[in-house]
Amino acid sequence: MSSNNTNEKPAKISVALGLMYVVVAIGIARTSMTVLRHLDVRTPDLYIASKALIYVVSIFLIYRIGKGSNWARWAVLIMLAIAIPLGVLPTFDSIEHNPVHALLGFVQLTAFVVGVFLLFQRQSSDWFKPGNSPE
């Protein structure tokens, strides 16, 4: 690979970034569904605030990944490691009473896993090395 090509963002990273934005969009949709479903039972202020913080941090990390920040890529991997155990069992539990929410959860998790997988492919990892990314 020539040195001119190493500065260009690999297509895998662009796809991964797109998938990460889809993950956030699905998360916002699922949060809205949860809030609307439970609005008559409890006040969702803390839930909305915590989810909003998570989405803001996620969007910031996605943006930093697009700029070539290797630390952001690792932070997203850590987020995935936390999201898997916290998201899989509740999603299975919700299949019976809210299948649309559960299906969106599985799509969201799949997009997240594929996106992170693409970020750690050899071509992507090479781009994150110092001097190759645009930072």
N, C-alpha and C positions, 0 to 999 in steps of 0.2 A: 504494500500500500504506500503510495507516495505521500509526502508530507502535506501536499495541498489538499488531499482528500480527508486527512485526519481532522481538519478543522470543521468540515461539514458535518452537520448533525445526521447520524445514521437514520435511515427510515424506521428501524426498529424503535428508536427512541421517540420519534414522532408518533408512531402508532401507540406506544406505551403511554405517552402523554394524553393522547386522545381517549384512551381507555380509562385513564385516571380521572379525567374530567367527567366521563360517563359515570364512573363510580360515585363521584360527588353529586351529580345530578340525580341519580337513582336514590342516593341517600337522602337528599332533600325531599324527593317525592315520598319516600317511605316515612320520613319524619312527619310530613304533612298528614299522611294517612293515619299515623298513630295518634297524632294530636287530635285530629277530627273525630277519631273513633272513641277517644277517652275524654273528650272535652266536658261532657256532662258529669263525669265522675271525679276528676281532679283538675287542679290548676296546672297547666303545662309550662309555666314560666321558666322554672329551673331546667326542665327537659329541653325546651327550645333554646335557652341560653347555652347550655352545654353542647348541644348539637351544633349550634351556630359557631361556637368556638372551634369545634373539631373541623367544621367545613372551612373556616377561614385559615386555620393552620394547614389543612390539606391543600387548599388552593395555593397558599404561599409555597409549600414544599414542591408542588407540581411546577410552579413557575420557576423555582430555583433549579429544579432538575433540568428544565428546558434551557437554562442559562449555563448548565454544566457543573453545578455544585454536587460534588460526590457525596458530601455529608448529607444532603437532602435525599439522595438515592438510598443511603443506608437508613435514614430516619423513616422512610416509607416502608422499607423492609421490616423494621421494628414494628411499625403500625400494623402491617399485615400479620406479623406473628402474634400480636395482641388481638387483632380482629377475628382471626380464625376461631379460637376457642370461645370467644365472647359472642360470636355471630352464628355459628353453625347450629348449636343445640336449640337456641331460641327460634331459629328459622324452621327447624324440623318440628318444633312444638306448635308453631303457628300455621302449619299446612292445613290442618282440619278446620280451624275457625276463620282463617283469612288467607286463602290460597294465592290471591294476587300479591299480597304483601310478601308471602313466602317465596313465590316465584321471582319477584323482583330482588329479594335477598340473595337467592342463588345466582341470579344473573350478575348482581353486584359483586359478589364474592368471586365468581369466575373471572369477571373482567379485572378485578384487583389482582388475582393470582397471575393471570396472563400478562398484565401490564408489568408487574414486578419481575416476572420471569424474563420478559423482553429487556428490561433495564439491566439485567445481569448477564446477558449474552456476551460473548467475547467481543464482538464488534462494538457493542454499547460500552462495555468496560474500557476498551481501548480509548474511546472518545472522552471518557471521564478522567483519563490520566492527565497530570499537569502538562500544560502546553498544547494540548489537543483541543480542549473545549474553549469556547469563546471568552471565558472569564479571564 
